[in-house]
Amino acid sequence: MAPKFKDGDVVLAFSGKWVSWAHTAAAYAAFLSAFFVGVSLHYHKIVQNEWFGYPEEWFPSVSATIGDRYPERSFFMLFIAITSGPRFALVGLWYLLTARPNATLPKFVAFMGVFRTLTCGGWTYVTSTDDHDWHDIFMISYLVATVPWTAGCLALSPNNARAVKYRRYLAGAFFGTLIPLVYFFIQHKVHRVAGAYTIYAFFEWALVLFDVAFDAVTALDFETFELVIKDVNGSSKGNNKMVADAVLEKEKSRQANEVFGHAFSWASAIDAAADVYNGFVFWSMLTSLGLVVWYFPLWHMGISGYEVMVMVTVSPFLLGIKSIRVLVVRNLRICHFLALSGLLGYLIQDPARRLFSVGFGVWMSCLYWAATWYSVAGRPKALEAKISAWTIGLILSSVVKFAFHTSNPIWPTSHAQNGGMNGLGFILAVLAVLRSSRNLVQGEGNLGISGRKEGSSVLAGFGIGGLFFALHSLLSDSSTMILWVWEGYPVRGPISAPHGALTIFAMGAGLVLGLFREDIARSWTAYGIGCVAAAVLTLYTHWTGFYGALILTVYLLAASVPLIGSAARKVPVKAFGVGFLVYNFMVLFHVWLVAYAFVPGGPLVREHTDWVMITTMLLIGCGVFASLSETSSLQRKRSHLDARKTRSYYLYILGIVQLMSVSIAYLRFPTNDYVPYHKDDKVLTAGIWTIHFSLDNDMWSSEYRMRDVIKELEIDVIGLLESDLQRIIMGNRDTTQFLAEDLGMYVDYGPGPNKHTWGAALLSKFPILNSTHHLLPSPVGELAPAIHATLDVYGELVDVFVFHSGQEEDPEDRRLQSIYLSELMGSSPRPSILLSYLVTKPLEGNYNTYVSEQSGMYDIDPTDWDRWCEYILYKGLKRTGYARVSRGTITDTEIQVGKFLIGEKDDEVAEVRNARIDEGQVPEGLRFPAMFRGEGVRGHSYHVFDEPRYYA
């Protein structure tokens, strides 16, 4: 008979802890039953992966165990379905236990708990075989939601020392396991290390055990519950103090409670989101300016006059005129709307007019942000909010570029045909301006008009210039510094995806540091650490250099808070006018490093990235000095607590942005399962193309069109020249990321952006076993980059060289380069292919050094007289075909393509080797695509010969 209490009869009563135990038992049963059944019935099959099997791999991963095989999959699905009931009950009880009046964190944690449960069902019942994309989406959503669920449970833990201790241990073990898990997965997936997947599997199983055990700890808290449901201790009403409450009684000023311990307001959250989007729009327009300016000297092959548009950022100089300053401060909304004209450039077809549209938008945007910071400088809460919005806007811009393979979908070089989302971006920008400026008090703040000076305004301007340049040049794309430390295969450092998420995480961590510990961020100690980190990035490669990059990233974002705040309290014309002028000087400085052959005075700074980095840090040091020279402000201190309440909404957004980057990193993780187009015929199709920095004749980004023609030509290995886009003037882009992932190819970016070349890259359907980067002798002209890579082609090692020779004006450079490359090719005993830009006439001059006994290389077609730049050479292979394909309007250079049969060699006798045959005598798998005959497609067709050439 059920017991009776004073509140009435109870039909059934049991302790809440049994909900936790039921959840734990069912969850462990799901995984362990699948494990034992799988090992018993299909051991050798579930330890097999794409590279190795038993005995190299001898322990199955979780995914292999619970996957598609019957009956272990059925065991798992049965018990995981049973787990769902206790799971929902566990989340509900946790909410009842932790909910307090006007507290939003318990609601958020409960939502994440329900979301995790639903996504668990998603990846459980939709396997990778059923739908690989949706399986991955559900899986990454589950893993991402685990972070706030775990952190939230820790923050809300009731005052139960035993439970808190176990949660800390298990959470630490869970997150600590992620590091070796990712490491060994990369060892397996990228490096193909035998046995690495087995070690990875152990860590994967450990994650499962720790994840379930973390939730099992709730049994210690749910002992206070008696179900049907009756709370015998009153914890759900807030009568029992939580750990956070107990600590807060002793530490009234604890920052976490000041930030998050207030009622959630959707209006304030939307305001913060609108502010952040405004920051995103600013960075989107600023990063596009250099790209549209670059188009003109690129096509003029020299100074065009349009370069003057880089100076539009100095519009804050207008704030030096009192009447204009008052007019702008009192009409910030109008200024902001005028700035949005930069987003409408995509509607303009004419490149020059599009440039002017973007230039005007950037002019007004720089003026708006400088005036905004200045106008709210007397109110620390508002100033911190605007600085947070601007910096999170930069982080969001980097995340969006991470998602879109380093392109920004609202740039004026984008439109619907190449992945642009310009219309949506503009509509959101208009809504964001309307929202963020609806309550704007015109001309607000005593400081806004009169101005109060503390310290040197000019030094603050120097600091702003150095800071803005560092943020733009290094952090406007998450892969820039990764490519600084990239040195080729085998992989010995970070790769753009997934490790771009680490850069983005460091950006977020730096901003949090600057907000919570501004005293540290503005200190000389932090500055010294930042300088050391900059030196490490500049001088070292691989992981060592990247560690310096991450520390520098944290410092730059942390320093943004005090440096911008300090500049806002200075004379605006000196702080922001001088700041943007110095920024422009640094932009030109870092362009001159590689463009020295085309600009006046260029040779003076040739190849001096170290000078740029030193100057940048010295400028930031000036800003640090100016900020430290300010007197303390009682008003700022008193307002700081109120600012922390507003701060929470920006931190929520920052957290969401960080979770987005983790999700993108997971979805972009390289699969390394690429297949050549004609593997059964053992054909290698190689091509060379000078892509002219991925801007077409009409100033549109060209990577989508490039992808289409490379795919249609069925090219397995292609060298891309003029491909280094990781500079401000080129938008800090990397076209090779998009091409490699979309086409399913391995990629070597070639010499990085700190190597001062115009770029050479290699894409390959075949694994790149080793690659070495070379900078060939260039005593006078531009540096000549080269890649020497060894590929695994159908089990045979083949060397591929990608090379861009110096320009025509420097014959001695080109002569020295021909000797260097000839010796390099001759040193390889393996079959080899050169994909190159040689700047020579066939059969004349340096041609006879490249094609010589020393190099051992043959010309793919010595009778092709109509060449000057691009050449394909080879040795130790059977060449079966050669074609030239017109470029359309993508670039200024054609595509040259050759076909080679692996396992055979051409005859040494030239007459036999170069004998041509009709296409009818060529097997179908060795032919070039027929779609490019005649007029071809989209401006691409066989030309010069009007058809491909085939050889016996």
N, C-alpha and C positions, 0 to 999 in steps of 0.2 A: 504494500500500500504506500502510495506517495506520501512524503512527509507534509506536515502542515505548519504554516507560519502565521504570524499575526495579520499579514496582508491577505491571507486566503489560502486555499488549497493549491498545491502545485502538482500537476499531473506527472511531470518528469523534471528532475533536477540533476544536473551534473556540472562539474567544474569546467570553466572555459578552457582550461589547459588541454582538454581532450580534443578540442578543435585543432590546436597546434599539432598534437601528436598524430591525429588522423591525417592531417596534411603532410606531415613528415613521412609517415609510413607509406602512404599512397604514392608520394613523389619518388621516394627511394625505390619502392617496388617497381615503378614504371621503368626506371633506368636499369636497375640491377637485374630484373627479370629479362629484359631485352639483351643485356650483356651476357648472362649465362646461357640463354637460348642461342644467341648468335655465335658465341664461342664454341658451343657444343655442336652446332649444325653446319656453320659456314665459316669456320675459323680462317682458313686461307683466303677466302674471298673478302672478308671484312677487314683484314689487315693489308690487303692490296690497295695501293694508290696509283696515281697516274705515272709515277716514276719507278717505284720499287714494290716488291712483295716479300713474302717470307723467304729467307730468314732475315733479310735486312730490316724489314718491318715486322714486328711480332706482337704488337699490342694495338687493338682497334681503337679508333677515335669514337667519340660520342655519335657524331653524325653518321659514320659508317654502321654503327651498332643499331641505331634506332631508325635507320633509313628505309629502304624500299624492300628489303628481303622479308619474305614470309617464313616463319610466323613471328619472328622477333618484333617486327613492326607492329603487329596486332597486339602483342603483349604490352608494348609501350603505349599504344593508343588507348587501350582499355584502362590501364591504371592511371594514365594522365587525365582521362575523362573523369575518373573517380576523384582524382585530386582536385578538380575544379570546384566541387561543392565546398569542401573545407577551405579552399583557397579564398573564395569569395567571402565566406564567413570570417576567415582570419582578417581580411582587409577591413571588413565591417566592424569587427570587435576592436581592432586597433584604432579606428577612427573614434569609436565611442569612448575608448580609454583616454585618448589624447585631445579630443576636441575641447576648446575653451571659447568663451564669448569673444567675438571680434578678432579671432586668430585665423589667419588664412592658410598657414603652413599645414595644419592637419588636413584641411580639405584638399590641398594640392597633393599631399602624400597619398591620401586615399584615392584620388583620381589616378595617380601613377600606378598604384597597386592594382586597380581594376584594369587599367590599360595594359599592364604587364601580363595579366592573366589572359586577356583577349588575344594579345599578340603571341603568347605561348601557344594558344590553340591554333593560331594562324600557321606558324612554322611547323607545328606538329602534324596537322592534317593536310597541309599543302607542302608536299615534299619538293625537293629540287628537281626531281624527275617530272612531277606534275606541272610545275611552273617555276622555273628557276628564279625569275625576277621577283615574283611575289613571295617565294620562300625566303629570299634574301631580305626583302623589305620587312617582313614580319620578324625575322631573326635580328636584324640590326635595330629595329624598333624596340624589341624586347631588351637587348643589351644596353641600349641607350637609356631606356626607362629605369633600368636597374640602378643607375648612378643616383638620380634624385630619390628613388625609393630607399636606397641604403642610407644616403646622407640624411634624409628626412627622418627615418626611424631612429638614427643616432641622435639627432637633435631633439626628438620628442620623447626619448626614453624616460619612463617614470623613474622615480627615485628608488631604484632597485639596483644596488651596487653589483650584485652578481650578474644580473642580466646585462647591465651596461658593460661590464668587463668582457663577457662573452661576445657581445656585439662588436666591440672594438677589435678584439682578436680576429673574429671571423671576417669583418669588413676589411681589416688590414691584410689578412691572408688572401681574400678574394681579389682585391685590387693589386696586391703585390704579385699575384699569380699572372696577371695580365701581361706583365713585362716579359717574363720568359716565354709565355704563350706566344706572343707576337714574334719574339725573336726566333723561336724554333719553327714557327710557321713560315717566316721569311726564308730561313735556312732550307726548308723543304720546297717552298713554292718558287723562290727566285734562284737560290743557289743549287737546288736539287741534291742536297746532302743525304746520303743513305742513312737511315735510322733516325733522322731528325723528326719525321712525322710520328714515330713511336714516342719520342720524348714529348712532343707537342700533345699527343693523346693523353699522356699522364696529367699534364697541366689542365687539359680540357676537362677531364673527369674530376680533377680537383676543384675546378670552378663549379661544377654541378654540385659536388658535396658541400662546398662552402656556401653556395647560394641557398640550398635547402636548409642547411644547418642554421644560417642566419635567421631565417624565418621561424625555425624551431625554437629559438630563444623566447619567442612570445609566450611559450608555455609558462615561463616563470612570471610573466606579467598577468596572464589571463587567470591565474589562480585567484585573483580578486573578483572574478566574475563567476556567477552561478547561473546557469542557463536553465530556464526558459525565457526571457533572459532577465536576470535580476542582479543588479550590481550591489553586492553586500557591503562594499567598502566606500562606495561613492566616488571612485576615481573618475568616472565619466563626467561628473559634475564639477570637477576641478577642486574637490576637497583635499585630495592628496597632492602634495607638491611634486613637481617633476624636477629632474636634475637641473634643467635650465632655470626653473624658478628658485631653487635653493641657492644656486650660484649667484643669481641676480640680486638676492637679498644682501649678499656680501659685496657684490660688484655692481652698484647701481648704474654705472656708466658702460656696462658691457656693450660693445658695438653691435654684436649680432642681434640683440634684442632691440636696440635703437633702430636698426635698419629694417628688421622684418617683424617686429612685435607690434604692429598696428593694423587696423582694419584695412582690408584690401579694397581699393577703389578702381573700378574699371575705367572711369574717366581719367584718372591719373595715369593708368597704364597705357591708355590710348594716346594720351598726350606725350608720354615718353617714347612710344613707338613712332609717333609722327616726327618727333625731334630726331630720333635715330635715322629715320628714312631721309630726312633732310640732310643729315651728315653723309649718308650713303650717296645721295644725289650730288653733293659737292665733290666727293672723291671720284665719282663716276665721270663728271664733267672735267675735272682737273686732269685725271689720267688719260682722258681722250684727247686733250689739247695737243700734247706732244705728238700724238699719232697722226692727227690731221695736218699738223704743221710739217711733219716729216715727209709726207707725201710729195711735197713740192720740190725740195732739194733732191729727193730720190729720183724723180722723173726729169729734173733739170740737170742732174749729175753735177750739182754745184749750188752755190748760193743763188736763191731764187728771188729774194726780197720778202717773201711771205714769212720768213723766219722771225720778222719783227713781232709777229703775233704772240710769241712766247712772253712778251712783256705785258700782256693784258692783266697779269696777276698783280701788278703794282697799283691797281685802282685805289687801295687804302690811302695812297698819298693825297687823295681828294679830301680826306678827313682833316687835313691840315688847314683847310679853309673853313673858318667857323660857320659861315652861312650854309655851306654844303654839308658840314658835319651835323648841324642841327636839322637840316632838311632830311638827311638820310636816317638819322636816329628816330625822327618823328614819323618816318614813312617806311619802316623796315618791311612791312608786309608787301608794299608795292615793289620795293627793291627785290624781294625774294621772288615774287611772281615774274618780274622781268628776267631774273636769272634763269628761270626755267626755259627760256628760249633756247638755251644750249641743248636741251633734250629734243628739240624739234628739228635739229639739223638733218636727221635721217630722211626728212621729207624733201630735202633739196638735192637735186641730182648734180648740179654743177659743183665740183670740188671747191672752188674758190669761195663761192657764196656759202657753202656749208661750213668752211673754215671760219668765215666771219660770224656766222650764227653761233658757233661754238665759242669763238673768242669773246663775243659780247656776253654770252651766258657766264663764262668764267670771270670776266671783268666784274659783272654785277654780283656774282656769288662771293668772290673774294671781298668785295666791298661790304656785302651784307654780313658775312661772318665777322669781319673785323669790327664793324659798327655794333653788332650784337654783343660781342664779348665786352666791348668798351662800355656799352650802355648799361649792362647788368653788373659791372665790376664792383659796384657798391653793395650788391646783395649776394653774398657768398653762395646761398642756396641756388639762386638762378644761374650764377656763373658756373658753379660746378655742374649743374644740369646741362648747360650748353656745351661745356668741355666734354662731358661724358657722351653726349649725343654725337659730337663731332668725331671723337675717337672710336666709339663703337660703330659709327658709320664707316670708318676706315676698315675696321675688322669685318663688318658685314660685306663691304666691297671685296675684300680678299676672299671671304667665304663664297660669295657669288662667283668670283672668277675661278675658285677651286672647283665649284660645281660645273662651270661651263668651260673647263679646260683652258683657263687663263684668259678667256674672252669675257667681256661684259655685255650682256644682252641689251643694255640701253645706250651703248656707245653710238655715235653717229656713223660709224663704219659698219653697223649692223642693220639688218632689216629682216623681214619675215623669211626670205629665202636662205639666209645664212645663220638662222637661229636667233635672230633678234626678237626682243619683246618690248620694243620702243613705245608702242602705244599704251600698253599696260603700265610701263614705268612712268610715263608722263601723267597718266590719270592718277596714279598713286601719289605722285609728287604734288599735284594740285591739291588733292585731298589732305596731304600732310601739311602743306603750307596753310590751308584754311584752318586746320585743326590747331596747329601749333601757334598760330598768330591771332586766334580769335579773342583771347583775353589780354592781348598785348597792350600795355599802357604806353602810349606814345611819349617818347622823350623821358622815360622813367629813369630814376636813379640820380642822386645828386652828382655822382661821378660822371654820369653820361655826358653832360654838357660842359661842366667846368673843368673836370679833369684834376686828379690829384697825383702828384709825382712822388714816387719812392724809389730811389736808386736811379741808375742811368737808363733812360729810354732807348738810347742807341745800342747799348750792350744787350738789352732785352730783345731788340730787333735782330741783332746778330744771332742770338740764341734761337729766336723763332725761325730765322732763315736756315740755320743748320738743322734744327729739328724737323722742319717741314721737308727739307731735302732728304734727310735720312729716312723718314717715314715713307716718302714717295718712292725713292729709288730702291729701298730694300724691302719694304713691307706692303707695298700696294699689290703684291702677288706673293702667295705663300711659297712658291717654288723658286723665287729669285736667288735667295741665299743657298738653297739646296744645289742649284746649278753652279754657284760659285765654288763649291767644294767637290763637285762631280769630276771624277778622273777616269771614267770608263769602266769596262768590265774586267774581271768579275766585280760585282757590286761590293764596295767596301765602305759605303756610307749611306746617307739617306737618299731616297728617291722621291720624286715629286708627289706621287700618290702611292702609299698613304701618308708619307711623313709630312706633307704640307699641313696636316692637322696639328702637328707639333708646333709649327710656327704660329698657327692661329691660337693654340692654347697658350703659348708664351705671351702673345699679345694681350689676351684676356687677363692673364696673371699679372702682367705689368700694370695694366690699368687699375686692377683691384689694389695692387700695392700703392699706386699713386693716390688713390682715393682714401684708403684707410691709414696710410702712413706717409703723408706728404712730407713730413720731416725727414724721413729716410730718402725719399725720392729726390729731394732737392739738395741732399748733402754731398759734400766733396767725396766722401767714401763711396757712395753709389756711383758718382761720376768717374772715379778712378777705376771701379770695377767695370763700368761701361767702356772705358778706354782700353783696358786690357782685353775685354771681349772683342772689341773692334779689331785689335791687333791680331788676335787668334784667328778671327774670320779671314782677315786679309792674308795671313802668312801660312795658314795650314789648310789641309784638305781632309776629305773623308769625314768621319764622325768627330774628330778633334776640332776641325774648323767649324762644324755645325754646332757643336756645344757652345763655341764662342758666339755663333749667330743667335742661338736661343737666349743666352745671357744678355747680349746686346739688345735683343727684341724686348725682353722684360724691362730693361733700363729705359729704352726710348719711350715706351708707352707710359711707364711710371713717371718719367720726367715731363711728359706732356702736360700733366695736371698742374704742377707748380710753374712751369715755364709759360704756358698760355695764361694762367691766372695772373702771373706777375706782369706779363705784357699788357693784359687788359687794364691794369691799374696805372699804366704809363701813358705818355702822350701818344695817341694812336698813329699819327703820321710817322713818328720815329719808330715805334714798336712794330707796327704791322706794315707800314709803307717800306721802311728800310728792310724789314724782315722778308717781304716778298721779293724785294730787289736782290737781296743776298741769295735768296732761294733761286732766282733766275740765273744769277752768276754761277751758282753751283751746278745747275742743270747744264749750262753751256760748258762748264769745266769738265763735267764727266762725259759729255758728248765729244769734246775735243780729243779725249784720250784715244778714241778709235777713229775719229774722222779727221785726224791731223793732216792727212794728205790733201784735204779739200778745203781747209779753212785757213785764214791768215793767222800766223803764230802758232799753228797746231803742233809743229815739231817740238816746241818748247815743253809741252806737257805730254808728249807721246808716251803711252804705256805707263802712266803714273797713277794707278788706282790708289797706291799708298798715299800719294799727296792729297787726293780727294778725301780719303778717309781721315787723315790727320786734320785737314782743314775743317771737315764736318765736326769732328769732336772738339776742336778748339772753339768753333762758333758756339756749340752747345755749352761749352765751358763759360763763355761770356754770359749766356743766359742764366746759368747757375749762379754766377757771381752777382748778377743784377737781382735775382730773386732773393739771395741771402742778404743783400744789403737793405732790404725793406725792414721797416720797423714793424713790430707786432701790432696787430689790430684787435682790440677787445671786441669790437663789433663782429669781426670775422669769427672769433672764438665762440661768442655767444650764439651766433647763427649756425654754427657747425652741427649742433645736435638736430636742428630742424632740417638741415640739408640731408642728414642721414636718412630721414624718412622718405624724402623724394628719391634719394639714391637707390632705394630698394627696387624701384620699378626698372631703372636702368640695369641693375644687376640681374633682374629676372630676364630681361631681354638679352643681356650678355650671355647668360646661361643657355638660353634657347639657341643663340647663334653658335655657341661652342658645341652643343649637341648636334646641330646641323653639320658642322665640320666633321665630327666623328662619323656621322652617318655617311657623308659623302666619301670620306676616306675608305670606309668599308665597301661601299658600292664601287669605288674605283680601284680596288685592289687588283693588281695585274693577275690575269689568269694563267699566262704562260703556257697555253695549250694551242698555239697557233699552227695552222696547217697551210702549206703552200698550195697554189692553185692547181698544179698538175703533178701531184706527188707520184701517181702511178707511172707517169712517163719519165720521172726523175729529171725534170726540166727546172732550171733556174732562170727566171726572167729578171734581168737587172736593168735599172734605169738611172738616168742622171737628169736633174732639173734644177735650174736656178730660180728660186721662187720669189725673189725680189721682195722679201720681208712680208710676205702674205698680204700685200695690199694690191688689188687689181688696178687696171687702168682708170677706173672710175672712183677710186678711193673706198671700195668696199672690201671688207675682210674676205679673203679668198679660200679659207681652209675647207669649206664644204665643197666647193667646186674642184679643189685639188684632190680631195678624197674620192670624188666620183670618178675622175679620169684615171687615177691610179688604180682604183678597183676595176674599172672597165678594161684597162690595159693588162690586167692580171699580173702586175709587177710584184715579184717576191722580195726583191732587194732593191732599194732605191737610195741614192745619195741626194741630199738636198743642200743647196748652197745659198748663201745670203739668208741664213735661217736663224741667226741669233737676234732675238727680239726682246731680250731682257734688259732693256734700258728705257728711261723715261720717254724718249722720243719715239719709241716703238711700242709703247703701251705696257711694257713689262709683260710680254706674252711669250708663249711657247707653243707654236703650231704643232710641233712634233707630238705633244701629249695627245691632242685630239686625233691626229692621224693614226698614231700607234694604237690607241684604244679602240677607235672605230673600225680600223682595218684589221685589227688583230695582229700586231707586229711588235717585235722587240725594238727598242730605240736606244741609240746612243746620241745624246745631244751634241757631242763634240766638245771642243774647247769652250769653257764657260764664259760668261759675260765679263769676268775680270781678266780674261786673256787677250782682250783688245782686238778681236777679229770680227769680221762680218758674219762668220758662222759657217760651219759644215756639220751636217747631221747624217745619220745612217738609220734607216728603217729596214727591218728584216723579218721575214716569216720564219727564218731559221734561227736557232739559238745562237747568240753571240757569246762565244766562250771567253774571248779576251779582246780587249781593244785598248789601243794606245793613242794618245793625242800628241800631235806634233805641231810646232810653230816653225815654219821653214825660214831660212835666211832672208831677211828683208831689211837691208841696211838703210834704204832710202824710203821706199813706199810702204803701203799698208801691209800688215802681217798676213801671211798665207797660212791658213789652217789646213790640217790633214788628219784623217783618222785611218789607222791601220787596225783592222778587225779580223779576227779569225772566227769563221762560222762553221757550225756543224750542219753540213748539207747532205742529207740522206746518208749519214754515217761517215762522210768524207770531209776532211778539213779543207776549207777553202778560204783564202785570204781576200779581203775586199779593202781597197784603198779609196777613200773619198778625199778629194783635194781641190782647193781653189787657189789658182796661181795669182801672182801680183798683177797689177794693172799695166796697160800698154806703155805708159809713160816712163816706166822703170825697167829698162832692158836688162841691166845688171842684176837686179833682184830676180827677174825671171830666169836668167841663166843659172844663177846659184841655186835657185829652187829646183830647176830641172835636174841638176846634178844630184842634189840631196835626195829627191824623190826617186830618181833612177837607181841610186844605190840602195835605198830602202826597199824598193820592189825587188831588186836583184838579190837581196839578202834572204828573201823568202823561198824556201824549197817547195812550197805548196802551190797547187793551182791558184791562180790569182786573177782578180778583176780590178781595173782602175776605172772609177767613175769620177770624171774630172772636168775642170774648167781651166784650160791650158794657155789661152791667149797666144796662139801661134797658127801659122798656116800649115796645111797638110804637106808632109814631105820636105819641109823647109825649117831651118834654124833649130830651135830647141826641140822640135818634133823628133829629130833624129837622136836626141838624148833620151827622151822618154821611150821611144821605140828603138831599142838598141840591144846589142849583145849583153851589155852590162845589166840592163833591166830584165832582159829575157821576154819582153812583152811584145805582142802583136797588136796591130791596129784592127779594130773590128771590121773595118772596110776601108782599105787604103785608097780605093777609087772615089770615095766621097770627097770631092774637091771643095764643096761649099760649106766648110767648117772654119771657125775661127776660135771659138771658145770651148764648146763642149766636145769631149772625146771619151770613148770607151775603149780601153785596151785590155788584153787578157793574155794568159799563158796557162799551159797545162790543162786546157779544157777543150771540148768540142763545141765550137760556135756554130749554131744552126740558123740564126736569123738576126736581122738588124732592121730597125725602122726609126723614122723620124716623124714626130707627131706635132702638129702646130699647137701653139699655146692658147689659142682663143684670145680672150682679153684678160687672162689671169695674170700674166707677167710679161716680160719682154724677151723671154728665152724659150725655145722649143723644148720638148721632151725627147731624149734619145733613149732607145730601148734595145737591148740585145738578149737573145735566148742562147742558153748553153746547156749541153747535155752532160750530166754528171757521170763520171766513170769512164769517159772516153777522152781522147786527146786529138787535136787537129794535126794534120800532116805537116812536117817541117818544110816541105817544098812549097814555096809561095804559090805557084801556079795551081797545084792541087788544093792547097788550103783555101784559096780564094775563089775556087770554081763555084759558080752559082747554078741553081736549079730552079725549075718552076714550082709554084706552090702545090700543084697537083701531085708532085712527088714527095711532099712533106706530110708525115702523119698528122692527124687532126690535132693531137695534143701539143704539137710543136709549132702550130700556126699562130699568127697574131690575130686578134679579133677582127672580124669582117666589118663591124659596125663603124670603123673609122675610114672605110673606103669612100671614095667620091667626096661628097660634101661633109661626111662624118656627122658628128653630133656636137651641138653647143660650141661650134667653132673649132673643134678638135678633129683633125683629119690627117691621113698620111700625106706628107708633102715632100718636096724636092724630087723624090723618085716617084711620087704619087702612089706608091705601093711598097710593102715590105720587101726586103731582099732575103733570100734563103740560100744556104750553102750546102754543098754535098758533104 
